Amino acid sequence: MKKNLQVISLSIVVSIMYGCASTGDNLQRETARSIGGNVSPEQVTVSDIDRGATSVKWKATAPNGRYDCSADDMVRRVLCTKK
């Protein structure tokens, strides 16, 4: 019983950590980095965030256009394609 409780607690902590990786601020920063062109994170608007178990997808708007973006769950491999 005690071991089950530890496993459940660990699972909750891991889930929270993964959820924090794809915050709106992180997605803005990584979108700006991905699209380049001297775009600052503050100029990027993020919407339609879809967090999966191993990936995250979102839409972004920047001064130079609109983008469909995706990344792994820790927002390390970001790909943004212009619409």
N, C-alpha and C positions, 0 to 999 in steps of 0.2 A: 504494500500500500504506500509506504513512504517513498519507494523508488518510483512508483507511478506519479506521485505528486511532484517529485523532482523533474521527471521527464516533461510533464505538463508545464511546469514553471519555466524550464529551459526553452521549450517550444514557444511560449508566449514572449519571452525576452528576445529570441531570435526573430520572431515575426515583427516585433516593434522596431528592431534595428533595421530590418530590411525595408519596412515602410518609411522610415526616416530618410533613407538614401534618396528617394525620389520626391523630395519636397518641392514645392513650387519654386522656391529660391534656387535650389540646385538645378532644376530643369531650365530655368531662365539662364543661369550661368553657362550650363553645358550647351544650350542651344546657341547662345552668342558665340561660344568658342567654336562650335561646329560650322556655323554659317560664315564666320569670319567677317571681313569687310569693315573693320572698325565699329562693330556693333557692340554696345555695352549691354550687360544683363538687364539694366533698368529700361532699356528700349524694347525688350522682348516681352510680349504678353503670351502666357501659356494657358491653354484651355483643353477641354475634352481629355483629361488625363485618364488613361486606362491602365491600371496596375495589375499585372498578372503575377503568377508564382515566380517566373524567371525572367520577366521582361516588363517594360513599361513603354507605352505609346502615348503621344500627345500631339496637339496641333499648336503651332506657334505663329505669331505675327510679329514682324520686325519692320523697321522703316524700308527695308529693301525687298519686302515681299512676305508671302505666307508659306509655311512649311509644314510638312508631315514629318514627325520625328519619332525615333524609337531608340531603345537602349536596353542593355541587360539590366537585371534587377538592382544592381548597385550603381547604375548610371555611369559605367566606365567606357562602354563602346557606343558612343552616340552617333546616329546617322540622321541627318535632316535633309530632306529633298524638297526643292522648291516646287510649289504647285503651279 
